[in-house]
Amino acid sequence: MKKLIWAGIVVAACAGPVRAQILERVLVKVNGDILTQTELEEKQTAAIRARIAGGDLKPDIAKDGAELKKAMEEVTPQLLVEAIDELLLLQMGKEKGYRLSDDQFKSWLENLRKEQNLQDDQKFFAALKQEGMTVDDLRKNVERQFLVGQVQRDEVGSKLSITEEEARQYYLAHKDEFVDPATVTLREVLLEVPTTTTGGQATVNVGKEDEVKQAAVAVRARVLAGEDFARVAAEVSAAASKANGGLIGPIALSEVSPSLQALIATMKAGDVTEPLRVARGFQILKLESLKPSAAQPFERVRDLVADKVHDARQQVEIRRFLGRMRGQAIIEWKNDELRKLYEKQVVQSATPAASGL
């Protein structure tokens, strides 16, 4: 819920007697629509919470006034730009008659509740209450995002066309983005070491461990002597993979533990490992195949490449589109300090380094 619902709670550090006096202080007017102190505080809070969740800030930052102030100063300039851009996009969306239908919101809400495991009404409304929101609040937030996205798609995205040559040039410059990962296919035999539980704690019988290890050595000798590994696995393995002859994979090599990766690097197809001590007992592995990473041919990923080029171009064009909208808007600041922060951030965002051009 926290990942998908836009902020509606102000941190404790923002509360107090002073806040009550400035609850609806207007900070800026944009073509007549306003951004208030309360709305900015909510955006600041959402940004701080996101940085805490991302590990950029310590969870108890609200207890450190100096650190909280510094964090607020870092996030506020971009928040001002985003807030004014949002107002401009919302205005255009309303002028064009865009709206979020009941069916669209219902579908979105159903997906949200399913993704967040909130199908139960009691859990869902408890989560809303925790966020300080009602269903109406949630719908208003969703509708704002819908209008913003619709304007961006119609005014920018739908007008972009990507040529074959553009896509090919992007592919050649970013081949590392279009690679089939290295994969490995193994077979296993697992022989379990029995444990006994005393006082709620499992212990291994050393004698039994030696016995199982010797059994694993004997199993390895059988397959080295020519017995089919898959048949042996189906006969003696305690792993769930025995149903498939001990087959594991293919799986991405990156998903394998570093120690096993190092072992696989010394093997060739058909090699069988010595018995390996693992959590449940002793495991014997056979390397079936190792497929190295390989670049995907352009023809196979043409559509994916075109989407990436389109998305990158769209971000650039959206910035330009918003720049034109700001230039045509009547923006009336009621706070000179915030105006300076906003104007500085607009200039920075327009530089090649900031825009990625």
C-alpha positions as CSV (number, residue, x, y, z in Angstrom):
1,M,0.0,0.0,0.0
2,K,2.8,2.4,0.9
3,K,4.4,1.9,-2.5
4,L,1.3,2.8,-4.4
5,I,-0.6,5.3,-2.4
6,W,0.6,8.9,-2.6
7,A,1.5,10.6,0.6
8,G,-1.1,11.9,2.9
9,I,0.7,12.1,6.3
10,V,2.9,14.9,7.5
11,V,5.9,14.0,9.7
12,A,5.7,14.9,13.3
13,A,8.5,17.4,12.9
14,C,6.3,19.5,10.6
15,A,3.5,19.6,13.2
16,G,3.0,22.2,16.0
17,P,1.3,25.5,16.8
18,V,3.0,27.3,13.9
19,R,1.7,24.9,11.4
20,A,-1.9,25.6,12.4
21,Q,-1.4,29.3,11.5
22,I,-0.2,28.6,8.0
23,L,-2.4,25.6,7.1
24,E,-3.7,27.1,3.8
25,R,-1.0,29.6,3.1
26,V,-0.7,30.0,-0.7
27,L,2.8,29.7,-2.0
28,V,2.3,30.1,-5.7
29,K,-0.5,30.6,-8.3
30,V,-0.2,28.9,-11.7
31,N,-2.8,30.2,-14.1
32,G,-5.1,30.7,-11.1
33,D,-4.6,27.3,-9.5
34,I,-2.7,27.3,-6.3
35,L,-0.1,25.3,-4.4
36,T,-0.5,25.7,-0.6
37,Q,2.0,25.2,2.3
38,T,0.1,22.1,3.4
39,E,0.4,20.5,-0.1
40,L,4.1,21.2,-0.2
41,E,4.6,19.7,3.2
42,E,2.8,16.6,2.1
43,K,5.0,16.3,-0.9
44,Q,8.1,16.9,1.2
45,T,7.0,14.2,3.6
46,A,6.4,11.7,0.8
47,A,9.8,12.4,-0.6
48,I,11.5,12.0,2.8
49,R,9.6,8.8,3.4
50,A,10.7,7.5,0.0
51,R,14.4,8.3,0.8
52,I,14.1,6.5,4.1
53,A,12.5,3.5,2.4
54,G,15.3,3.5,-0.1
55,G,18.0,3.6,2.6
56,D,19.2,7.1,1.7
57,L,18.1,8.5,5.1
58,K,18.0,7.0,8.6
59,P,14.6,6.0,9.8
60,D,14.7,8.3,12.9
61,I,15.8,11.4,10.9
62,A,12.8,13.4,12.4
63,K,14.6,13.3,15.7
64,D,17.6,15.2,14.2
65,G,16.4,18.7,13.4
66,A,19.5,19.7,11.4
67,E,19.5,16.5,9.3
68,L,15.8,16.8,8.6
69,K,16.2,20.4,7.6
70,K,19.1,19.5,5.3
71,A,17.0,16.7,3.7
72,M,14.1,19.1,3.2
73,E,16.4,21.6,1.5
74,E,17.6,18.8,-0.9
75,V,14.2,17.6,-2.0
76,T,12.2,20.9,-2.1
77,P,13.5,22.5,-5.4
78,Q,12.6,19.5,-7.5
79,L,9.3,19.1,-5.7
80,L,8.4,22.7,-6.6
81,V,9.2,22.1,-10.3
82,E,7.2,18.8,-10.2
83,A,4.2,20.4,-8.4
84,I,4.0,23.3,-10.9
85,D,4.4,20.9,-13.9
86,E,1.7,18.8,-12.5
87,L,-0.7,21.8,-12.2
88,L,0.0,22.7,-15.8
89,L,-0.6,19.1,-17.0
90,L,-3.8,18.8,-14.9
91,Q,-5.1,22.1,-16.4
92,M,-4.5,20.8,-19.9
93,G,-6.1,17.5,-19.1
94,K,-9.2,19.2,-17.8
95,E,-9.4,21.5,-20.8
96,K,-9.3,18.4,-23.1
97,G,-12.1,16.7,-21.1
98,Y,-10.0,13.8,-19.9
99,R,-11.5,12.0,-16.9
100,L,-11.0,8.7,-15.0
101,S,-14.1,6.6,-15.5
102,D,-15.6,4.5,-12.7
103,D,-14.6,1.3,-14.5
104,Q,-11.0,2.4,-14.9
105,F,-10.7,3.3,-11.2
106,K,-12.4,0.0,-10.2
107,S,-10.0,-2.0,-12.4
108,W,-7.0,-0.1,-10.9
109,L,-8.2,-0.6,-7.4
110,E,-8.8,-4.3,-7.9
111,N,-5.2,-4.7,-9.2
112,L,-3.9,-2.7,-6.3
113,R,-5.7,-4.8,-3.7
114,K,-4.6,-8.0,-5.4
115,E,-0.9,-6.9,-5.6
116,Q,-0.9,-5.8,-2.0
117,N,-2.8,-8.8,-0.7
118,L,-5.7,-6.5,0.5
119,Q,-8.7,-8.3,-1.0
120,D,-10.1,-8.5,2.5
121,D,-12.2,-5.3,3.1
122,Q,-11.1,-5.1,6.8
123,K,-7.4,-5.2,5.8
124,F,-7.9,-2.8,3.0
125,F,-9.7,-0.1,5.0
126,A,-7.2,-0.6,7.9
127,A,-4.4,0.2,5.4
128,L,-6.2,3.2,4.1
129,K,-6.7,4.4,7.7
130,Q,-3.0,3.9,8.4
131,E,-2.3,6.2,5.5
132,G,-4.8,8.8,6.7
133,M,-6.9,8.4,3.5
134,T,-10.3,7.6,2.3
135,V,-11.3,5.8,-0.9
136,D,-12.3,9.3,-2.2
137,D,-8.8,10.6,-1.4
138,L,-7.3,7.6,-3.2
139,R,-9.4,8.2,-6.2
140,K,-8.5,11.8,-6.4
141,N,-4.8,10.9,-6.3
142,V,-5.3,8.3,-9.0
143,E,-7.2,10.6,-11.2
144,R,-4.5,13.2,-11.0
145,Q,-1.9,10.7,-12.1
146,F,-4.3,9.5,-14.9
147,L,-4.7,13.0,-16.2
148,V,-1.0,13.7,-16.1
149,G,-0.2,10.5,-17.9
150,Q,-2.9,11.0,-20.5
151,V,-1.6,14.4,-21.4
152,Q,2.0,13.2,-21.7
153,R,0.9,10.3,-23.9
154,D,-1.3,12.4,-26.2
155,E,0.8,15.5,-26.4
156,V,4.2,13.9,-26.6
157,G,4.3,10.1,-26.7
158,S,1.8,9.6,-29.5
159,K,3.7,12.1,-31.7
160,L,7.0,10.3,-31.6
161,S,8.1,7.9,-34.3
162,I,11.2,5.8,-34.1
163,T,13.0,4.8,-37.3
164,E,14.7,1.4,-37.8
165,E,18.1,3.2,-38.0
166,E,17.6,4.9,-34.7
167,A,16.7,1.6,-33.0
168,R,19.7,-0.1,-34.6
169,Q,22.1,2.7,-33.5
170,Y,20.8,2.4,-30.0
171,Y,21.2,-1.3,-30.0
172,L,24.9,-1.1,-31.2
173,A,25.6,1.5,-28.5
174,H,23.9,-0.5,-25.7
175,K,24.6,-4.1,-26.6
176,D,25.2,-5.0,-22.9
177,E,21.5,-4.3,-22.3
178,F,20.4,-7.0,-24.7
179,V,22.2,-10.1,-23.5
180,D,21.0,-13.6,-22.7
181,P,22.5,-14.4,-19.3
182,A,24.7,-17.4,-18.8
183,T,22.7,-20.5,-17.7
184,V,23.6,-23.8,-16.1
185,T,21.8,-27.1,-16.1
186,L,22.7,-29.6,-13.4
187,R,21.5,-32.9,-12.0
188,E,21.7,-33.7,-8.3
189,V,21.5,-36.5,-5.8
190,L,20.9,-35.6,-2.2
191,L,21.4,-38.0,0.7
192,E,20.0,-36.6,3.9
193,V,21.8,-36.8,7.3
194,P,19.3,-37.6,10.0
195,T,19.1,-35.3,13.0
196,T,17.7,-35.6,16.5
197,T,15.8,-32.8,18.3
198,T,16.7,-32.1,21.9
199,G,15.2,-29.2,23.8
200,G,13.8,-27.8,20.6
201,Q,17.3,-27.8,18.9
202,A,18.3,-30.2,16.1
203,T,21.6,-31.9,16.4
204,V,23.6,-34.1,14.0
205,N,24.7,-37.6,14.9
206,V,28.4,-37.6,13.9
207,G,28.3,-41.4,13.4
208,K,25.3,-41.1,11.1
209,E,27.0,-38.2,9.2
210,D,30.0,-40.4,8.4
211,E,27.7,-43.2,7.3
212,V,25.8,-41.0,4.9
213,K,29.0,-39.5,3.5
214,Q,30.3,-43.0,2.7
215,A,26.9,-43.8,1.0
216,A,27.3,-40.6,-1.1
217,V,30.8,-41.7,-2.1
218,A,29.4,-45.1,-3.2
219,V,26.6,-43.4,-5.2
220,R,29.2,-41.2,-7.0
221,A,31.2,-44.4,-7.8
222,R,28.1,-45.9,-9.4
223,V,27.6,-43.0,-11.8
224,L,31.3,-42.8,-12.6
225,A,31.2,-46.5,-13.4
226,G,28.6,-45.8,-16.1
227,E,25.2,-45.9,-14.4
228,D,22.7,-43.3,-15.6
229,F,22.8,-40.4,-13.2
230,A,19.1,-39.6,-13.7
231,R,18.1,-43.2,-12.9
232,V,20.3,-43.2,-9.8
233,A,18.8,-39.9,-8.6
234,A,15.3,-41.2,-9.1
235,E,16.3,-44.3,-7.0
236,V,18.1,-42.8,-4.0
237,S,17.9,-39.0,-3.9
238,A,16.0,-37.2,-1.1
239,A,15.6,-34.0,-3.1
240,A,12.3,-33.0,-4.8
241,S,14.2,-33.0,-8.1
242,K,14.3,-36.9,-8.0
243,A,10.9,-36.9,-9.8
244,N,12.8,-35.4,-12.8
245,G,15.9,-37.5,-12.5
246,G,17.6,-34.9,-10.3
247,L,17.3,-32.2,-13.0
248,I,17.9,-28.6,-11.9
249,G,17.6,-25.9,-14.5
250,P,18.4,-24.4,-16.7
251,I,18.9,-21.5,-14.2
252,A,20.8,-18.2,-14.5
253,L,24.4,-18.7,-13.4
254,S,24.1,-15.5,-11.5
255,E,21.5,-17.1,-9.2
256,V,24.0,-19.8,-8.1
257,S,26.1,-19.2,-5.0
258,P,29.6,-17.8,-5.6
259,S,31.2,-21.0,-4.2
260,L,29.2,-23.2,-6.6
261,Q,29.9,-20.8,-9.5
262,A,33.6,-21.3,-8.8
263,L,33.2,-25.1,-8.7
264,I,31.3,-25.1,-12.0
265,A,34.0,-23.0,-13.6
266,T,36.4,-25.9,-13.1
267,M,34.0,-28.5,-14.7
268,K,33.1,-29.6,-18.2
269,A,29.8,-31.1,-19.3
270,G,29.4,-34.6,-17.8
271,D,31.7,-34.0,-14.8
272,V,30.4,-35.2,-11.4
273,T,31.4,-33.5,-8.2
274,E,32.7,-35.1,-5.0
275,P,30.0,-35.3,-2.3
276,L,29.4,-31.8,-1.1
277,R,28.2,-31.1,2.5
278,V,25.0,-29.0,2.4
279,A,22.5,-28.1,5.0
280,R,20.4,-31.3,4.6
281,G,23.2,-33.7,4.0
282,F,25.5,-34.6,1.1
283,Q,24.9,-33.5,-2.5
284,I,26.4,-34.9,-5.7
285,L,26.1,-32.7,-8.8
286,K,26.5,-33.5,-12.4
287,L,27.1,-30.7,-14.9
288,E,24.7,-31.2,-17.8
289,S,25.4,-28.0,-19.7
290,L,26.8,-24.5,-19.3
291,K,25.6,-21.9,-21.7
292,P,27.6,-18.7,-21.7
293,S,26.1,-15.3,-21.9
294,A,25.4,-14.1,-25.5
295,A,24.3,-11.0,-27.2
296,Q,20.7,-11.2,-28.5
297,P,20.5,-10.5,-32.2
298,F,18.9,-7.2,-33.1
299,E,16.1,-8.9,-35.1
300,R,14.9,-10.7,-31.9
301,V,14.9,-7.5,-29.7
302,R,13.9,-4.9,-32.3
303,D,10.6,-4.1,-30.5
304,L,12.3,-3.9,-27.1
305,V,15.0,-1.6,-28.5
306,A,12.3,0.6,-30.1
307,D,10.5,0.9,-26.8
308,K,13.7,1.9,-25.0
309,V,14.4,4.6,-27.6
310,H,10.9,5.8,-27.5
311,D,10.9,6.1,-23.7
312,A,14.2,7.9,-23.7
313,R,13.1,10.3,-26.5
314,Q,9.7,10.8,-24.7
315,Q,11.4,11.9,-21.5
316,V,13.5,14.5,-23.4
317,E,10.4,15.7,-25.3
318,I,8.3,15.9,-22.2
319,R,10.9,18.2,-20.6
320,R,10.8,20.4,-23.6
321,F,7.0,20.3,-23.7
322,L,6.9,21.3,-20.0
323,G,9.4,24.1,-20.6
324,R,7.1,25.6,-23.3
325,M,4.1,25.3,-21.0
326,R,6.0,27.0,-18.1
327,G,7.0,29.8,-20.5
328,Q,3.4,30.4,-21.5
329,A,1.9,30.1,-17.9
330,I,1.2,32.9,-15.5
331,I,3.1,31.9,-12.4
332,E,2.7,34.2,-9.4
333,W,4.9,33.5,-6.5
334,K,3.9,34.5,-2.9
335,N,7.2,33.4,-1.5
336,D,10.4,34.9,-2.9
337,E,12.7,32.3,-1.4
338,L,10.8,29.4,-3.0
339,R,10.7,31.3,-6.3
340,K,14.5,31.4,-6.3
341,L,14.8,27.7,-5.5
342,Y,12.3,26.9,-8.3
343,E,14.0,29.1,-10.9
344,K,17.4,27.6,-10.1
345,Q,16.1,24.1,-10.4
346,V,14.5,24.8,-13.7
347,V,17.8,26.1,-15.1
348,Q,19.6,23.0,-13.8
349,S,17.0,20.6,-15.2
350,A,17.4,22.2,-18.6
351,T,21.2,21.7,-18.9
352,P,22.5,18.8,-21.0
353,A,24.0,17.1,-17.9
354,A,20.6,17.1,-16.1
355,S,18.5,16.1,-19.1
356,G,20.8,13.3,-20.3
357,L,21.4,14.8,-23.7
